[in-house]
Amino acid sequence: MPKKQPASQEPASAADIERAIQALNKMAERLWGDDREAEAKALLDALDALNRALDRIRIGESRRVVTLH
């Protein structure tokens, strides 16, 4: 069963997400080195999707900042 996060926790920043992506990327490299290519590829595919989503978030944030000025 998934753990519930406290309601008072602040949303993750882009930097927090980047650090998590980098850590998972290192995990994928270790999986690849352990001849677990299928798992590594699945993880890398998921990380690619996360990176694209993070880029869209950043673009949206930068547009919001421009329109607020």
ChimeraX attribute file (.defattr): number of C-alpha atoms within 10 A of each C-alpha:
attribute: neighborCount
match mode: 1-to-1
recipient: residues
	/A:1	3
	/A:2	4
	/A:3	5
	/A:4	6
	/A:5	7
	/A:6	7
	/A:7	6
	/A:8	6
	/A:9	7
	/A:10	7
	/A:11	7
	/A:12	8
	/A:13	8
	/A:14	13
	/A:15	9
	/A:16	10
	/A:17	14
	/A:18	14
	/A:19	11
	/A:20	13
	/A:21	18
	/A:22	12
	/A:23	12
	/A:24	17
	/A:25	17
	/A:26	13
	/A:27	15
	/A:28	21
	/A:29	17
	/A:30	14
	/A:31	17
	/A:32	15
	/A:33	11
	/A:34	10
	/A:35	10
	/A:36	13
	/A:37	15
	/A:38	11
	/A:39	13
	/A:40	22
	/A:41	15
	/A:42	12
	/A:43	18
	/A:44	18
	/A:45	12
	/A:46	14
	/A:47	18
	/A:48	14
	/A:49	12
	/A:50	15
	/A:51	15
	/A:52	12
	/A:53	12
	/A:54	15
	/A:55	13
	/A:56	12
	/A:57	13
	/A:58	13
	/A:59	12
	/A:60	12
	/A:61	12
	/A:62	11
	/A:63	11
	/A:64	11
	/A:65	10
	/A:66	9
	/A:67	8
	/A:68	6
	/A:69	5
